Amino acid sequence: MGLDIVQFLENKTILVTGATGFLAKIFVEKMLRIQPNVKKIYVLIRAVDKQAATLRLHEELTEKKLFDILREKWAENFNSIVEKLSPIPGDVSHENLGVHDYDLRSEMSREIDIIVNSAATTNFDERYDIALAVNTFGAKHVAEFAVRCANIKMLLHISTAYVCGNMTGIIREKAFNMGETPNGSRELDVNEEKLLVEELMNELQEKSASQEEINIALKNLGLQRARLHGWPNTYTLTKAMGEMMMQHHLKQNIPLAVMRPTIITSTYREPFAGWTEGFPLRTMDSIAIHYGRGRLKNFLGNPNTILDTLPADMVVNAMIVAIAVHANQPNSNKIYQVGSSKKHPVTYSDLHDVIRSYFQDSPWIGENGEPVKVHKLKIIGSMASFNKHLRLYILLSKL
């Protein structure tokens, strides 16, 4: 990190939403490691009260292996550094971020210099009501809260590169207009989407639908609405609408940077190589792990397809630089698409070769204490081939 960036962070108060998420944890750890003289980091955590939020902070952040380097670096001063973390029970899906304590809200609005909005549900097929509440209206609530912060210097919003939906060609770093869609279909109305959810919920309740039926119906609604407007799934649709809401509800004089990373994987170097969350993994690391354990024999995908992956610590570096660059820059509004495929393209075939070589040299030790032998992964290049393979597998399993 450049000295100027580290100096800028000194004595700053930062609010981080989604603080127990994968990316936010790495961001918080690095902030404390490079600038222990940060004034305070409010960490918004879904919890019923302060005690529960504090417990989650310890169990899901500071007691994780992720913080071992920080713990070793500062030794006896470690506790005084992590005390800079102030757990706040709250939820972005509610107004005022779900912070009910008026005095605490007033303190936060006076003290906060920077907001990092990392709160999201990343399930591709999440229930539409939940995805809307967190990814879309959560962004609106964060923007409205930022407007009430008297000394705010910038807001960083974490989105995804895949808000581009099914667009092809060069994808520009351009903000969405309210209601804009990738396929140019009729204008998207965020409030109408919310109304559709409410109407469906009322219909389901009138029919005395089971919880499973409600879950399925709301998941299907999200996927239907996404595909109607040119997004592949509920996640990308609601994140795109979140960007729209952020842009619409934030005052122009508050600097805004929107970060659109591609597929985030385990850390490259900081605080150490290879850190990721526990099972079940949700990133590309899961492919490597299941292959190494001998559980993945076939994979559907074009072997020449270029993957766009980024180590999480590189995304965090980009976040910190964006904060320093855009702070105190009135009317600054920038989109950053953070990816690797242009300069460092990796194909499915490349990925297979790398993980196969790794597990041949360093095999996974199975439950029986023996190393797991890995074989060449069969990459199935089309749905027709996959269906043929599946029919054969089913036929053989019946013999």
C-alpha angles and dihedrals in degrees: 000000000000116000092238092058092049091048091049091057093054114114092001124140114220133189115209119190121197086029095163091056123107099255096038092054091056090046093051093047092051093047091056093043098051098034113026088167093070105131099228142332115210108206114200109214129177103243139129094243146350093277093054091046091051091050092052090047091057098040098042102033124013097034092050122106085245088077096049095099090050089047092052094043096054099028108173091015093056095096093050089052097048088048084074084075111091113193113216120192106225148111129228091217088074130067114264084024088279091289103144099179106096094199091051092049089050091050092049093048090053097044108037117106100168135023122202111192107201098146113126146132106234100189106125092215100035119155105277094233092054095044091049092048095050108027100034111023090030088064089049092052092049091051091049091049091050091055089059093052106102098202102031113148101185146341123225116200120194112216131153135259088234094072081095086079115190095345116134135203123028111000109207127215091248131142119241118250112230107277096011117146132195094237096043093242121155113310116287114236113200094199090049089055090054090049091052089055092049092049092050091048091052091050092049093048092049088054091048089236118191121249090254091052090049092050093050094046094050092046091050092048091055093050092046093051092046094052092044091061100037105268121121097223147002093265096060093042094053093043090053090050087048089059089050092051092046092052093044100048101039118092114244094238091063110086112236130194120184115201117205108187123181122223107340116213137177121305121287099203116333130114080349135324122279103016114154137148123280126265133336091048116205100193132069088280087080090068091056094045095049091046092050091050090054094246099111114069101152135031130193111226145093106274089217095052111121114233120209108213133164131189110242094237090058090054089050090051089054090049093053093047091049090052093053095043098049102037113115092009105126116216090012109148116166137168118208119194104198114198145131108214097094097057101019109027116186122190129204086252091054091049091052093050093050098048093042091053091047096051092044089057096036108024124197112253109233129217089267090060093250126119114258113239114221126208133197110291114237108230110203108209104199142026090244090057091044092052090048091050091047093050090050091049092051092047093051092046089060094055 
